[in-house]
């Protein structure tokens, strides 16, 4: 039993005969008749009584109408769900992130994405070490990972998303001898 057979069976029921069903489905009448006969063989029961050149629904056919419609609706729902996930409109995204960026900026990005695609769910795996993040992505446990720094020497593809701005805060009375903005490299000797 397959979906095409169910579709053909319901078309015969809905259109009141094989010829009209074949026209509506734009298939050859012998192909449609053959599919219905195969469905009857697969189910081990006659779905239609053949009366002259016409068909009359048999009790087994009556019993199949509701379940056949339900099967086709469920198959269409499954197909739509897969398409929706494939188009990024629903589903789940598993994300690996270093702990220090999981709140900001990752939560802000996730919220923006969810505003556009409310059916998408996120699972965020926080890690303290970049190596753990890499392992989650490499193993397939997560689709993407977010790190504060590039992952060197890995075969994974990385893309720089934003430049982060850091603010240097000093106690009151500190002499202001650093240029504005202060290059991070100039701090290395001053803070030791």
C-alpha positions as CSV (number, residue, x, y, z in Angstrom):
1,X,0.0,0.0,0.0
2,X,1.4,3.4,-1.0
3,X,0.3,7.0,-1.0
4,X,-0.4,7.1,-4.7
5,X,-2.7,4.1,-4.3
6,X,-4.6,6.0,-1.5
7,X,-4.8,9.1,-3.7
8,X,-6.2,7.1,-6.6
9,X,-8.7,5.3,-4.4
10,X,-10.0,8.5,-3.0
11,X,-10.2,10.1,-6.4
12,X,-12.4,7.2,-7.7
13,X,-14.6,7.7,-4.6
14,X,-14.8,11.5,-4.9
15,X,-15.3,11.6,-8.6
16,X,-17.7,8.7,-8.8
17,X,-15.8,6.5,-11.2
18,X,-12.4,5.6,-12.7
19,X,-12.8,7.6,-15.9
20,X,-13.6,10.9,-14.1
21,X,-10.9,10.3,-11.5
22,X,-8.4,9.6,-14.3
23,X,-9.3,12.9,-16.0
24,X,-9.1,14.8,-12.7
25,X,-5.7,13.3,-11.8
26,X,-4.5,13.6,-15.4
27,X,-3.4,9.9,-15.5
28,X,-4.3,7.1,-17.9
29,X,-7.4,5.2,-16.9
30,X,-5.7,1.8,-17.1
31,X,-2.9,3.0,-14.7
32,X,-5.5,4.2,-12.2
33,X,-7.5,1.0,-12.5
34,X,-4.3,-1.1,-12.0
35,X,-3.3,0.9,-8.9
36,X,-6.7,0.4,-7.3
37,X,-6.6,-3.3,-8.1
38,X,-3.1,-3.5,-6.6
39,X,-4.4,-1.7,-3.4
40,X,-7.2,-4.3,-3.2
41,X,-4.6,-7.1,-3.5
42,X,-2.3,-5.5,-0.9
43,X,-5.2,-5.2,1.5
44,X,-6.7,-8.5,0.7
45,X,-10.2,-7.1,0.3
46,X,-12.4,-5.9,-2.5
47,X,-12.8,-2.1,-2.1
48,X,-15.3,-1.7,-5.0
49,X,-17.9,-4.1,-6.5
50,X,-17.6,-4.1,-10.3
51,X,-21.1,-3.7,-11.7
52,X,-21.2,-3.7,-15.4
53,X,-18.7,-0.9,-16.4
54,X,-19.1,0.9,-13.1
55,X,-17.9,0.7,-9.6
56,X,-19.9,0.6,-6.4
57,X,-18.1,1.1,-3.1
58,X,-17.8,-2.2,-1.1
59,X,-18.0,-2.2,2.8
60,X,-14.2,-2.5,2.9
61,X,-14.0,0.6,0.7
62,X,-16.4,2.5,3.0
63,X,-14.1,1.6,5.9
64,X,-11.0,2.8,4.1
65,X,-12.3,6.3,3.2
66,X,-11.6,8.0,6.6
67,X,-8.2,6.4,7.3
68,X,-7.1,7.0,3.7
69,X,-7.9,10.7,4.0
70,X,-6.1,10.8,7.3
71,X,-3.0,9.1,5.9
72,X,-2.8,11.6,3.0
73,X,-3.3,14.6,5.4
74,X,-0.6,13.2,7.7
75,X,1.8,12.6,4.7
76,X,1.2,16.2,3.5
77,X,1.8,17.5,7.0
78,X,5.1,15.5,7.2
79,X,6.2,16.8,3.9
80,X,5.3,20.4,4.9
81,X,7.2,20.0,8.2
82,X,10.3,18.8,6.4
83,X,10.1,21.6,3.9
84,X,9.6,24.1,6.7
85,X,12.7,22.8,8.5
86,X,14.7,22.8,5.2
87,X,13.8,26.5,4.6
88,X,14.7,27.4,8.2
89,X,11.1,28.2,9.2
90,X,10.9,25.6,11.9
91,X,12.8,22.8,13.6
92,X,15.6,22.9,16.1
93,X,19.1,24.3,15.9
94,X,21.7,22.9,18.3
95,X,24.4,25.5,19.1
96,X,27.7,25.2,20.9
97,X,28.9,28.4,22.5
98,X,31.6,29.5,24.8
99,X,30.1,30.4,28.2
100,X,31.3,34.0,28.0
101,X,29.3,34.8,24.8
102,X,26.2,32.7,25.4
103,X,24.3,35.5,27.1
104,X,25.5,38.4,24.8
105,X,25.7,38.5,21.9
106,X,24.3,35.0,21.2
107,X,21.1,35.4,23.1
108,X,20.4,38.7,21.2
109,X,21.0,36.9,17.9
110,X,18.8,34.0,18.9
111,X,16.0,36.3,20.0
112,X,16.2,38.2,16.7
113,X,16.1,34.9,14.7
114,X,13.1,33.6,16.8
115,X,11.2,36.9,16.1
116,X,11.5,36.1,12.4
117,X,11.0,32.3,12.7
118,X,9.0,31.7,15.9
119,X,8.7,27.9,15.1
120,X,12.5,27.4,15.4
121,X,13.7,26.2,18.8
122,X,17.3,26.4,20.1
123,X,19.4,24.2,22.3
124,X,22.5,25.9,23.4
125,X,25.4,23.8,24.8
126,X,27.7,26.1,26.8
127,X,31.4,25.2,27.2
128,X,34.3,26.9,28.8
129,X,37.0,25.6,26.4
130,X,37.2,26.2,22.7
131,X,38.3,22.6,22.2
132,X,35.0,21.4,23.7
133,X,33.1,23.6,21.4
134,X,35.0,22.3,18.4
135,X,34.3,18.7,19.4
136,X,30.6,19.4,19.7
137,X,30.5,20.8,16.1
138,X,32.8,18.2,14.7
139,X,30.9,15.3,16.1
140,X,27.6,16.6,14.8
141,X,26.1,17.1,18.3
142,X,25.7,20.8,17.4
143,X,25.2,22.4,13.9
144,X,27.1,25.6,14.7
145,X,29.4,27.0,17.3
146,X,30.1,30.5,18.6
147,X,33.5,31.4,19.9
148,X,35.1,34.7,20.9
149,X,38.2,34.0,19.0
150,X,39.1,32.2,15.8
151,X,39.7,28.4,15.9
152,X,43.1,27.9,14.5
153,X,44.3,24.9,12.5
154,X,40.9,23.2,12.4
155,X,39.2,21.9,9.2
156,X,36.0,23.6,10.4
157,X,34.8,26.7,8.5
158,X,34.7,29.8,10.5
159,X,33.3,33.3,9.8
160,X,33.9,36.5,11.7
161,X,30.6,37.9,12.7
162,X,31.3,41.2,14.6
163,X,34.1,43.3,16.1
164,X,33.6,43.5,19.8
165,X,34.2,46.7,21.7
166,X,35.7,46.5,25.1
167,X,35.9,49.4,27.6
168,X,38.9,49.9,29.9
169,X,37.7,50.9,33.3
170,X,40.2,52.3,35.8
171,X,39.9,53.4,39.5
172,X,39.4,57.1,40.4
173,X,42.6,59.0,40.2
174,X,44.2,56.9,37.5
175,X,46.3,58.9,35.2
176,X,44.8,59.0,31.7
177,X,47.9,58.2,29.6
178,X,46.3,55.7,27.3
179,X,45.2,56.8,23.9
180,X,41.4,56.7,23.0
181,X,40.7,54.1,21.7
182,X,43.4,52.1,23.4
183,X,44.9,49.2,21.4
184,X,44.7,45.9,23.4
185,X,48.4,45.3,22.6
186,X,49.4,48.4,24.5
187,X,47.9,47.0,27.7
188,X,50.0,43.9,27.8
189,X,53.0,45.5,29.7
190,X,50.9,47.9,31.8
191,X,48.8,45.3,33.5
192,X,51.5,43.0,34.7
